[in-house]
């Protein structure tokens, strides 16, 4: 019955390459989640952030700098006029790097803001008013509870800051369900660093083959691939498309993280001795 249900889902296009599920460890011990685009909406809050940024920097400069700001964001993968974000710096780099890039670009390019880097930095940081936890893509707490009940530890590997992660944990009431956080505020190298992927395994004392990585961008996928993780799952709920995720090395591509229960929890039970 279990195999028939998975076969049905495969035929319906739920799994892009079900045959590769054979790479899954017989006993997954650790699952590593990206945050934005995987557990939370990415485009909605970050497009709002970019629009606030454009308005407030224009107000601060006292000139209309919309075209410059739009061009700068476009180069980072933010299509503000189209209301979408694609693979690029905004989606794949750490928020520390994103803010530093924006601050430097605006301060250097705009006479009105030159020699006023501190004000620019404050405006950039202050534009993030909405809580990260306000836009969940899936029922996060039940998902985490099911994974933990099956014996898996949970880690978050995100390009966001420690403060952003804390907002997410509190808003979704999952502080006690997440065992480790790797953020832009930590001393670990950002994704897709192999050293950081290895450090996660060392921290938990697990073999890479017992680790599952879940993310929505090619960078997330490469992080799992670089770490030699047992199964790397791409989800289509964020920035990356199916072709990009598979090209980066994803073993499986799912519509969203809700399907993890079918792939991981039940699959583990089926293989358990």
Secondary structure as GFF3:
##gff-version 3
##sequence-region A 1 273
A	DSSP	alpha_helix	2	11	.	.	.	ID=ss1
A	DSSP	three_ten_helix	18	23	.	.	.	ID=ss2
A	DSSP	beta_strand	30	33	.	.	.	ID=ss3
A	DSSP	alpha_helix	43	61	.	.	.	ID=ss4
A	DSSP	alpha_helix	66	74	.	.	.	ID=ss5
A	DSSP	beta_strand	78	79	.	.	.	ID=ss6
A	DSSP	beta_strand	84	85	.	.	.	ID=ss7
A	DSSP	alpha_helix	89	92	.	.	.	ID=ss8
A	DSSP	alpha_helix	95	109	.	.	.	ID=ss9
A	DSSP	three_ten_helix	111	113	.	.	.	ID=ss10
A	DSSP	alpha_helix	117	126	.	.	.	ID=ss11
A	DSSP	three_ten_helix	132	134	.	.	.	ID=ss12
A	DSSP	alpha_helix	140	149	.	.	.	ID=ss13
A	DSSP	beta_strand	153	157	.	.	.	ID=ss14
A	DSSP	alpha_helix	162	171	.	.	.	ID=ss15
A	DSSP	three_ten_helix	175	177	.	.	.	ID=ss16
A	DSSP	beta_strand	180	182	.	.	.	ID=ss17
A	DSSP	alpha_helix	194	204	.	.	.	ID=ss18
A	DSSP	three_ten_helix	208	210	.	.	.	ID=ss19
A	DSSP	beta_strand	211	215	.	.	.	ID=ss20
A	DSSP	alpha_helix	218	226	.	.	.	ID=ss21
A	DSSP	beta_strand	231	235	.	.	.	ID=ss22
A	DSSP	alpha_helix	242	248	.	.	.	ID=ss23
A	DSSP	beta_strand	252	254	.	.	.	ID=ss24
A	DSSP	three_ten_helix	257	259	.	.	.	ID=ss25
A	DSSP	alpha_helix	260	260	.	.	.	ID=ss26
A	DSSP	pi_helix	261	265	.	.	.	ID=ss27
A	DSSP	alpha_helix	266	271	.	.	.	ID=ss28
###
